[in-house]
């Protein structure tokens, strides 16, 4: 959660895409969101045990 909250201002200033968990895609069976991908790449450098599901859960809770 701390990573997402710290990264959010940078995302909002530099990306036209929303900082959300995105919508679930039945085709890919996962949430589709550029923000999830970005936070996941950073988080896995800090802790390789972080999963995509962890990031999606956190981004659902980050205030908009």
TITISE-682013 format. One record per residue: x, y, z of N, C-alpha, C in turn; residue number from 1. Coordinates in Angstrom, 3 decimals, padded with zeros to 6 digits. Layout:
% TITISE-682013
> X  Y  Z  X  Y  Z  X  Y  Z  NUM
...
This chain:
% TITISE-682013
> 000.832  -001.183  000.000  000.000  000.000  000.000  000.880  001.251  000.000  1
> 001.947  001.229  000.789  002.841  002.390  000.855  003.445  002.692  -000.512  2
> 003.837  001.671  -001.233  004.406  001.870  -002.569  003.373  002.508  -003.498  3
> 002.176  001.996  -003.496  001.124  002.522  -004.362  000.820  003.981  -004.032  4
> 000.745  004.305  -002.759  000.464  005.681  -002.353  001.613  006.619  -002.727  5
> 002.842  006.132  -002.619  003.994  006.954  -002.980  004.093  007.149  -004.492  6
> 003.734  006.146  -005.265  003.854  006.177  -006.715  002.704  006.930  -007.386  7
> 001.566  006.975  -006.730  000.353  007.568  -007.305  000.538  008.999  -007.826  8
> 001.158  009.924  -007.070  001.316  011.292  -007.596  002.132  011.344  -008.892  9
> 003.155  010.523  -008.996  003.963  010.479  -010.221  003.135  009.962  -011.395  10
> 002.328  008.947  -011.120  001.470  008.376  -012.162  000.473  009.425  -012.656  11
> -000.172  010.099  -011.724  -001.199  011.064  -012.084  -000.630  012.236  -012.887  12
> 000.606  012.640  -012.577  001.240  013.735  -013.312  001.696  013.326  -014.706  13
> 002.048  012.061  -014.886  002.719  011.646  -016.120  001.953  010.683  -017.013  14
> 000.804  010.223  -016.580  000.063  009.253  -017.386  -001.373  009.708  -017.620  15
> -001.851  009.548  -018.844  -003.253  009.863  -019.109  -004.190  008.743  -018.633  16
> -003.623  007.630  -018.278  -004.424  006.474  -017.845  -004.766  006.581  -016.360  17
> -005.900  006.028  -015.956  -006.289  006.098  -014.539  -005.411  005.204  -013.657  18
> -005.243  005.624  -012.424  -004.479  004.841  -011.450  -005.457  003.960  -010.683  19
> -005.928  002.923  -011.363  -006.914  002.016  -010.785  -006.527  000.569  -011.090  20
> -007.264  -000.353  -010.491  -007.031  -001.774  -010.733  -007.564  -002.205  -012.092  21
> -008.337  -001.358  -012.742  -008.876  -001.692  -014.054  -010.045  -002.651  -013.974  22
> -010.472  -003.085  -015.140  -011.603  -004.011  -015.224  -011.111  -005.433  -015.431  23
> -011.879  -006.359  -014.901  -011.544  -007.776  -015.056  -011.897  -008.227  -016.469  24
> -010.981  -008.929  -017.079  -011.205  -009.467  -018.422  -011.390  -010.979  -018.329  25
> -012.520  -011.453  -018.761  -012.772  -012.890  -018.753  -011.827  -013.608  -019.724  26
> -011.442  -012.911  -020.785  -010.550  -013.509  -021.779  -009.167  -013.804  -021.198  27
> -008.588  -012.830  -020.500  -007.242  -013.021  -019.926  -007.292  -013.528  -018.486  28
> -008.493  -013.498  -017.904  -008.712  -013.927  -016.522  -007.887  -013.113  -015.522  29
> -007.768  -011.805  -015.790  -007.091  -010.910  -014.865  -007.551  -009.475  -015.124  30
> -007.272  -008.606  -014.173  -007.592  -007.199  -014.359  -006.625  -006.607  -015.366  31
> -007.139  -005.772  -016.249  -006.302  -005.135  -017.250  -006.113  -003.672  -016.870  32
> -004.877  -003.324  -016.517  -004.570  -001.971  -016.076  -003.076  -001.718  -016.219  33
> -002.750  -000.586  -016.849  -001.349  -000.203  -016.959  -000.765  000.109  -015.582  34
> -001.581  000.670  -014.707  -001.115  001.005  -013.358  -000.717  -000.259  -012.596  35
> -001.495  -001.322  -012.745  -001.158  -002.585  -012.081  000.195  -003.083  -012.568  36
> 000.399  -003.036  -013.864  001.663  -003.512  -014.430  002.839  -002.701  -013.916  37
> 002.693  -001.381  -013.863  003.776  -000.516  -013.410  004.113  -000.765  -011.941  38
> 003.102  -000.795  -011.092  003.335  -001.026  -009.665  003.903  -002.426  -009.439  39
> 003.418  -003.396  -010.183  003.923  -004.767  -010.039  005.412  -004.849  -010.379  40
> 005.831  -004.197  -011.455  007.251  -004.219  -011.825  008.126  -003.634  -010.724  41
> 007.692  -002.544  -010.133  008.453  -001.922  -009.047  008.431  -002.809  -007.808  42
> 007.253  -003.280  -007.437  007.090  -004.078  -006.218  007.913  -005.361  -006.265  43
> 007.974  -006.002  -007.414  008.713  -007.256  -007.508  010.221  -007.050  -007.404  44
> 010.702  -005.842  -007.691  012.120  -005.530  -007.458  012.401  -005.461  -005.966  45
> 011.430  -004.986  -005.211  011.579  -004.863  -003.764  011.303  -006.176  -003.044  46
> 010.322  -006.922  -003.541  009.944  -008.207  -002.935  009.438  -009.142  -004.024  47
> 010.236  -010.127  -004.419  009.847  -011.032  -005.502  008.593  -011.866  -005.217  48
> 008.154  -011.885  -003.976  006.967  -012.672  -003.619  005.660  -011.937  -003.875  49
> 005.722  -010.658  -004.236  004.509  -009.883  -004.534  003.881  -010.436  -005.811  50
> 002.583  -010.637  -005.758  001.876  -011.158  -006.930  001.004  -010.071  -007.553  51
> 000.571  -010.336  -008.750  -000.329  -009.419  -009.455  -001.613  -009.232  -008.654  52
> -002.102  -010.303  -008.074  -003.321  -010.234  -007.259  -003.132  -009.301  -006.066  53
> -001.945  -009.316  -005.456  -001.659  -008.394  -004.350  -001.794  -006.947  -004.806  54
> -001.236  -006.636  -005.957  -001.265  -005.270  -006.474  -002.697  -004.852  -006.822  55
> -003.445  -005.736  -007.446  -004.838  -005.428  -007.788  -005.628  -005.117  -006.514  56
> -005.449  -005.897  -005.492  -006.150  -005.679  -004.225  -005.809  -004.318  -003.642  57
> -004.527  -003.975  -003.647  -004.101  -002.689  -003.108  -004.667  -001.537  -003.928  58
> -004.603  -001.632  -005.241  -005.093  -000.530  -006.076  -006.597  -000.344  -005.942  59
> -007.314  -001.361  -005.575  -008.760  -001.205  -005.325  -009.005  -000.371  -004.082  60
> -008.040  -000.365  -003.147  -008.203  000.333  -001.882  -007.589  001.726  -001.871  61
> -006.740  002.047  -002.844  -006.110  003.367  -002.891  -007.181  004.409  -003.208  62
> -007.212  005.493  -002.441  -008.222  006.539  -002.706  -008.008  007.169  -004.069  63
> -009.105  007.510  -004.735  -009.012  008.108  -006.069  -009.057  009.609  -006.022  64
